[in-house]
Amino acid sequence: MLRKLSLAATALCALGLAFGLSHGVPRADEARPANLPAPLTDADFPAHPMAEVELGRQLFWDKIISGNKNIACATCHHPRFGTSDGLSLGMGEGGIGLGPDRKPDPKDYPEQRIPRNAPALWNTGARGFTVLFDDGRIEVDHTRPSGFRTPLEDEMVKGFASLLSAQTMFPVLANDEMAGHYHESDVSALVRQGRLTGPGGAWSVIAKRVADIPQYKSQFEAVYPEIAAGRPVAFSDISNAIAAYMTFDFRSDTSPFDAYLRHQGALSASAQKGMDVFFGKGQCSTCHSGPLFSDMKFHAMGDPQIGPGKAERFELHQMDKGRMRVSNDPKDAFAFRTPSLRNVTLTAPYGHAGAYRDLSDYLKQHIHPGSGLKDYNISSAVLPDMKVGKPDYNPAENGANYAAIENAVSAKPVDLTDQELEELKSFLKSLEDPVAVSGGRMTIPETVPSGLSIDR
């Protein structure tokens, strides 16, 4: 189950050069940027008993929590694809296969593509992650009884142990992601009726499904004393366990750059120059700040919009106004949360809608925000063939409205040479963790208590 630490150490040594780490230790006179972050430590990550982590591991890989029992969390957040899915826009319910090979099921055709790129999960359990989802619709808010602000507002039930746990509950309620379509299952029917929380709601149905499996019931009783004392398993217990697993397995702080921060290794010459660009001329660290490489804020960077956008089924437009959907503030139009750059070289495609499969192409657009809109070509995306109700590429007034996206950009362009861009990529490569390359700190379970198949 748990990979031996010696294997991780061996991988770090063997792969060091490839990831931008040179042999030897830093020189005493080595010049370092003044704004380098402090290295991550154990204090940055909540600790969980291994029994809870193991329970969460099984639930993360088990399809029992999806409406039609055919999709697990791991289906769209798979270690083989950097804890994403390798697609620009994912295909949840109605898809078969894994990663870029996923395609529509002829017997259960998807209603549409998932509107946004599946985010990677590295370090999302860290205390520094205070905002989740591209639009930040789930975020820490100490003024609320739950401690979080979510779209459910007053319907938000108690019992979620962390922000990550609160986030985990939403994909199971999304028809296109895990719930299913219309009356395909008891869960999808409840979601369509708006019956999400409370007795008889979608969450309670999923919780009962899990609790009815004897192996899960005994594990929950062993992990949570209140359940052993007779309290029924709640969905918050499921999400707490999954969050514990994600916090442990997808912790990433042993990259070559981490070794450099701890004065335990030196970067290659190219990565060193790229670091100077990142923290200096490139101004990347203005937003990608701190050890998680994100300021947890929202910025309009002019990324091309592809896919259905964040529109209701009855709406014709294909816009995704990002943070404005949450704040209702026009100043937030087309602004999206700064993503973490940990293992960014493993998590293509890039952008909130995954418009770019190639990191170099994305960086060129990113340093000149909005510059890629005029000549964008949908071939830059990774999209399985699929009959769609709305075109995948539609920058017209009723579509993505590229003029509005460009006008929303406030960031100033940065001029970098081709060589500086390559050096910047070398630095980003140094953020690639051998733990992530090997798929996380734990292995895929051989079986899950439901007996359902596992996406490998």
C-alpha positions in Angstrom: 0.0 0.0 0.0 2.4 2.7 1.2 5.5 3.1 -0.9 8.8 2.7 0.9 10.6 5.9 1.6 13.8 4.4 0.2 12.1 4.1 -3.2 11.2 7.8 -3.1 14.8 8.7 -2.2 16.1 6.5 -5.0 13.7 8.1 -7.5 14.8 11.5 -6.4 18.4 10.7 -7.0 17.8 8.9 -10.3 15.5 11.5 -11.7 17.2 14.6 -10.3 19.0 15.7 -13.5 15.9 15.2 -15.6 13.9 17.5 -13.2 16.4 20.3 -13.1 18.5 19.1 -10.1 22.3 19.0 -10.5 24.7 16.9 -8.5 26.3 18.4 -5.4 25.1 21.0 -2.9 24.6 24.7 -3.2 27.6 26.9 -3.0 27.9 29.1 0.1 28.1 32.2 -2.2 25.2 31.2 -4.4 22.9 34.1 -5.2 19.2 33.5 -4.4 16.2 35.6 -5.2 15.1 37.6 -2.2 11.4 36.6 -2.6 11.9 32.8 -2.5 9.1 31.0 -0.4 9.8 29.1 2.7 9.8 25.3 2.2 6.7 23.3 3.1 6.9 21.4 6.4 4.7 18.9 8.2 3.0 21.9 9.9 1.5 22.9 6.6 -0.5 19.6 6.3 -3.2 18.3 8.7 -2.2 14.9 10.1 -4.7 12.0 9.9 -4.6 8.5 11.3 -3.6 5.9 8.7 -6.9 4.0 9.2 -8.8 7.1 8.1 -6.4 7.6 5.1 -6.9 4.0 4.1 -10.6 4.3 4.3 -10.5 7.4 2.1 -8.2 5.7 -0.3 -10.8 3.0 -0.9 -13.6 5.6 -1.3 -11.6 7.7 -3.7 -11.2 4.7 -6.0 -14.6 3.2 -5.5 -17.4 4.0 -8.0 -20.1 3.3 -5.4 -20.4 7.0 -4.6 -21.5 8.0 -8.2 -25.1 7.9 -9.2 -24.8 5.1 -11.7 -21.9 3.4 -9.8 -19.6 3.9 -12.9 -17.4 6.8 -12.0 -14.9 7.2 -9.1 -13.1 10.4 -8.0 -10.0 8.8 -9.6 -11.7 8.6 -13.0 -11.2 12.3 -13.6 -8.3 12.8 -11.1 -6.0 10.0 -12.0 -2.3 9.8 -10.9 -1.4 8.6 -14.5 -2.4 12.1 -15.7 -1.0 14.2 -12.8 -4.2 13.8 -10.8 -6.2 15.3 -13.6 -7.5 13.5 -16.7 -5.3 14.6 -19.6 -8.3 16.2 -21.3 -9.1 19.9 -22.0 -12.7 19.4 -20.9 -13.5 16.2 -19.1 -16.2 13.7 -19.8 -17.8 12.3 -16.6 -21.2 10.7 -16.8 -21.7 9.0 -20.2 -18.0 8.5 -20.8 -16.1 5.2 -21.0 -12.3 4.7 -20.9 -9.7 6.7 -19.1 -7.7 9.9 -19.8 -7.3 11.1 -23.4 -8.8 7.7 -24.5 -12.1 8.4 -22.8 -15.0 8.6 -25.3 -18.8 8.8 -25.2 -20.7 5.6 -24.3 -23.1 5.0 -27.3 -25.6 3.5 -24.8 -25.5 6.5 -22.4 -24.3 9.5 -24.4 -23.1 12.5 -22.4 -25.2 15.6 -22.4 -22.2 17.9 -22.8 -18.6 18.2 -22.0 -17.7 19.3 -18.4 -17.3 23.1 -18.7 -13.9 23.4 -17.1 -10.6 21.6 -17.0 -10.2 19.0 -14.2 -7.9 20.5 -11.7 -4.9 18.7 -10.3 -5.0 17.7 -6.6 -1.4 18.2 -5.5 -1.3 19.7 -2.0 -5.0 20.7 -2.0 -5.2 19.4 1.6 -2.5 21.9 2.7 -3.6 24.6 5.1 -2.5 27.2 2.6 -5.3 26.2 0.2 -8.0 28.6 1.2 -9.9 28.7 -2.1 -11.1 25.8 -4.3 -12.5 25.6 -7.8 -11.5 28.1 -10.5 -14.2 30.5 -9.5 -13.6 30.1 -5.7 -17.1 29.1 -5.0 -15.8 27.1 -2.0 -13.6 29.1 0.2 -12.6 29.6 3.8 -15.0 32.1 5.5 -14.7 32.3 9.3 -17.9 34.4 9.5 -20.0 31.4 8.7 -20.9 28.6 11.2 -19.4 26.0 9.0 -16.2 28.0 8.4 -16.7 27.8 4.7 -18.7 29.6 2.0 -20.3 27.3 -0.5 -23.1 27.5 -3.1 -25.4 25.6 -0.7 -25.2 28.5 1.8 -27.7 27.7 4.6 -28.2 24.2 3.3 -24.6 23.4 4.1 -24.7 20.6 6.6 -22.2 20.4 9.5 -19.5 17.9 10.0 -17.1 18.7 7.2 -13.6 18.7 8.8 -11.9 20.8 6.2 -12.3 22.9 3.1 -11.1 20.0 1.0 -13.8 17.8 2.5 -16.4 20.4 1.7 -15.2 20.5 -1.9 -15.4 16.7 -2.2 -19.2 16.7 -1.8 -20.0 18.7 -5.0 -18.9 16.4 -7.9 -21.3 13.8 -6.7 -24.1 16.3 -7.0 -23.2 17.4 -10.6 -25.2 15.5 -13.2 -22.5 15.7 -15.9 -19.7 14.6 -13.5 -20.9 11.9 -11.1 -24.6 12.1 -10.4 -26.0 10.9 -13.8 -28.7 12.2 -16.1 -32.3 12.7 -15.2 -33.8 9.5 -13.8 -30.9 7.2 -14.5 -30.5 6.5 -10.8 -31.9 7.4 -7.4 -29.1 9.9 -6.9 -29.6 11.7 -10.3 -33.3 11.9 -9.8 -32.9 13.6 -6.4 -30.3 16.0 -7.8 -32.7 17.0 -10.6 -35.4 17.6 -8.0 -33.1 19.7 -5.9 -33.2 17.3 -3.0 -29.5 17.3 -2.0 -29.3 17.5 1.8 -31.4 16.2 4.7 -33.1 12.8 5.1 -33.8 11.2 1.8 -31.6 13.6 -0.1 -28.8 12.7 -2.5 -26.1 12.7 0.1 -28.0 10.5 2.5 -28.7 8.0 -0.3 -25.0 7.8 -1.1 -24.1 7.5 2.5 -26.5 4.6 3.1 -25.2 2.8 0.0 -21.7 2.9 1.5 -22.8 2.0 5.0 -24.7 -1.0 3.8 -21.5 -2.6 2.7 -20.2 -4.5 5.8 -16.5 -3.8 5.2 -17.1 -0.1 4.9 -19.4 0.0 8.0 -16.7 -1.7 10.1 -14.0 0.7 8.9 -16.1 3.8 9.6 -16.8 2.4 13.1 -13.1 1.9 13.7 -12.2 5.4 12.5 -15.0 7.6 13.9 -16.0 6.8 17.5 -19.5 8.5 17.1 -20.3 6.0 14.4 -19.2 3.1 16.6 -21.5 4.6 19.3 -24.5 4.3 16.9 -24.6 7.4 14.8 -25.4 6.6 11.1 -22.7 7.2 8.5 -23.2 10.6 7.0 -21.9 11.9 3.7 -19.6 14.3 5.6 -17.9 11.2 7.0 -17.3 9.9 3.5 -15.9 13.3 2.3 -13.8 13.7 5.5 -12.1 10.3 4.8 -11.5 11.1 1.1 -10.0 14.5 2.1 -7.7 12.7 4.6 -6.5 10.4 1.9 -6.0 13.2 -0.7 -4.1 15.2 1.9 -1.7 12.3 2.5 -1.3 10.7 -0.9 -1.1 13.9 -2.9 1.2 15.8 -0.7 4.0 17.0 -2.9 7.0 18.7 -1.3 10.1 16.7 -2.4 10.8 18.2 -5.8 14.3 19.3 -6.8 13.2 22.9 -6.0 12.2 21.8 -2.5 15.6 20.3 -2.1 17.1 23.6 -3.2 14.9 25.6 -0.7 16.2 23.3 2.1 19.8 23.7 1.0 19.9 20.0 0.2 20.5 20.3 -3.6 21.5 22.6 -6.4 19.4 23.4 -9.5 20.8 22.9 -12.9 22.2 26.0 -14.7 19.1 26.3 -16.9 16.7 25.9 -14.0 18.6 28.4 -11.9 18.3 31.0 -14.7 14.6 30.1 -15.1 14.1 30.7 -11.3 15.7 34.1 -11.7 13.2 34.8 -14.5 10.3 33.5 -12.4 11.1 35.5 -9.3 12.4 38.5 -11.3 11.9 39.7 -14.8 9.0 37.4 -15.6 7.0 38.6 -12.5 5.5 35.2 -12.2 5.8 35.1 -8.4 3.5 38.2 -8.2 0.6 35.8 -8.4 2.2 32.4 -8.2 3.5 33.2 -4.7 4.3 31.2 -1.6 5.3 27.5 -1.3 2.0 26.5 -3.0 2.8 28.9 -5.9 -0.6 30.6 -5.7 -1.8 33.7 -4.1 -5.3 32.2 -3.9 -6.7 35.2 -5.7 -8.4 35.8 -9.0 -7.0 37.3 -12.2 -8.2 37.9 -15.7 -5.4 36.6 -17.9 -7.2 36.4 -21.3 -7.3 32.7 -21.7 -9.3 31.4 -24.6 -12.8 30.0 -23.7 -13.7 26.7 -25.3 -16.5 24.3 -24.7 -20.1 24.9 -23.4 -19.0 27.6 -20.8 -20.8 27.9 -17.5 -24.3 28.4 -18.8 -27.6 26.8 -17.9 -29.1 24.3 -20.3 -31.6 26.9 -21.5 -29.0 29.6 -22.1 -27.4 30.0 -25.6 -24.2 31.7 -24.5 -21.0 29.8 -23.9 -19.3 32.3 -21.7 -17.5 31.5 -18.4 -17.2 34.7 -16.4 -15.2 32.9 -13.7 -15.2 34.7 -10.3 -18.0 37.0 -11.3 -20.4 34.0 -11.2 -19.7 34.0 -7.4 -19.2 37.6 -6.5 -21.6 39.2 -9.0 -19.0 42.0 -9.3 -18.3 43.0 -12.9 -14.7 43.7 -11.9 -14.3 40.0 -11.5 -15.4 39.1 -15.0 -13.3 36.4 -16.6 -11.0 36.2 -13.6 -10.0 32.8 -12.3 -8.1 31.6 -9.3 -4.4 31.4 -9.6 -3.5 27.7 -10.0 -0.7 26.1 -8.1 2.3 25.3 -10.3 3.3 22.2 -8.3 3.9 19.4 -10.9 2.6 21.7 -13.6 4.6 19.8 -16.3 2.5 16.7 -15.5 -0.9 18.3 -15.6 -1.6 19.4 -19.2 -3.8 20.8 -20.8 -3.6 24.3 -19.4 -6.1 27.1 -18.6 -9.5 27.0 -16.9 -10.9 25.4 -20.0 -7.8 23.5 -21.0 -7.4 25.5 -24.2 -3.7 24.6 -24.6 -2.1 21.1 -24.6 1.4 22.5 -24.9 3.0 24.4 -22.0 5.2 26.5 -24.3 2.1 27.8 -26.2 0.4 28.5 -22.9 3.3 30.4 -21.5 3.5 32.6 -24.6 -0.2 33.5 -24.2 0.2 33.9 -20.4 3.0 36.5 -20.5 1.1 38.5 -23.0 -2.4 38.1 -21.6 -5.1 37.9 -24.3 -2.6 37.7 -27.1 -3.7 34.2 -28.1 -7.4 35.0 -28.6 -7.2 36.3 -32.1 -5.4 33.4 -33.7 -6.5 30.6 -31.3 -7.1 27.2 -33.0 -9.2 24.5 -31.3 -6.6 21.9 -32.4 -4.5 23.2 -29.5 -7.0 21.5 -27.2 -7.4 17.8 -26.3 -11.0 16.9 -26.9 -12.4 13.4 -27.7 -14.8 13.3 -30.7 -18.2 13.9 -29.4 -21.5 15.2 -30.7 -22.1 18.5 -28.9 -25.1 20.8 -28.7 -22.9 23.9 -28.6 -19.8 24.1 -30.7 -16.5 23.6 -28.9 -15.1 26.8 -30.4 -17.5 29.7 -30.6 -15.9 33.1 -29.9 -18.9 35.0 -31.3 -21.1 37.4 -29.3 -23.4 34.6 -28.0 -20.4 32.3 -27.4 -17.2 32.9 -25.5 -17.2 36.7 -26.4 -13.5 37.0 -26.9 -13.6 40.8 -27.1 -15.0 40.9 -23.6 -12.3 38.5 -22.4 -9.6 40.6 -23.8 -11.0 43.8 -22.4 -11.1 42.3 -18.9 -7.4 41.7 -18.8 -5.6 44.1 -16.4 -2.2 42.4 -16.2 0.7 44.0 -18.1 2.5 42.0 -20.7 6.0 40.8 -20.0 8.6 40.4 -22.8 10.8 37.3 -22.5 13.1 36.0 -25.1 12.8 32.4 -26.5 15.8 31.4 -24.4 14.2 32.9 -21.2 11.0 31.0 -21.9 13.0 27.8 -22.2 14.8 28.6 -19.0 11.5 29.3 -17.3 10.3 25.9 -18.4 13.4 24.3 -16.9 12.5 25.9 -13.6 8.9 24.7 -13.8 10.3 21.2 -14.5 12.2 21.5 -11.2 8.8 21.7 -9.4 8.1 18.2 -10.7 8.1 15.8 -7.7 9.3 12.2 -8.1 6.5 11.3 -5.8 4.0 12.7 -8.4 5.8 11.0 -11.3 5.4 7.7 -9.5 1.7 8.4 -8.9 1.6 9.6 -5.3 2.7 8.3 -2.0 0.3 5.3 -2.0 -0.6 2.6 -4.6 -3.9 2.0 -6.3 -5.9 -0.5 -4.2 -6.2 -4.0 -5.6 -9.9 -4.1 -4.8 -12.6 -1.9 -3.2 -15.3 -3.0 -0.7 -18.1 -2.5 -3.3 -16.5 -5.0 -5.6 -16.9 -2.6 -8.5 -14.1 -2.2 -11.1 -11.2 0.2 -10.6 -9.9 2.5 -13.2 -6.2 1.8 -13.6 
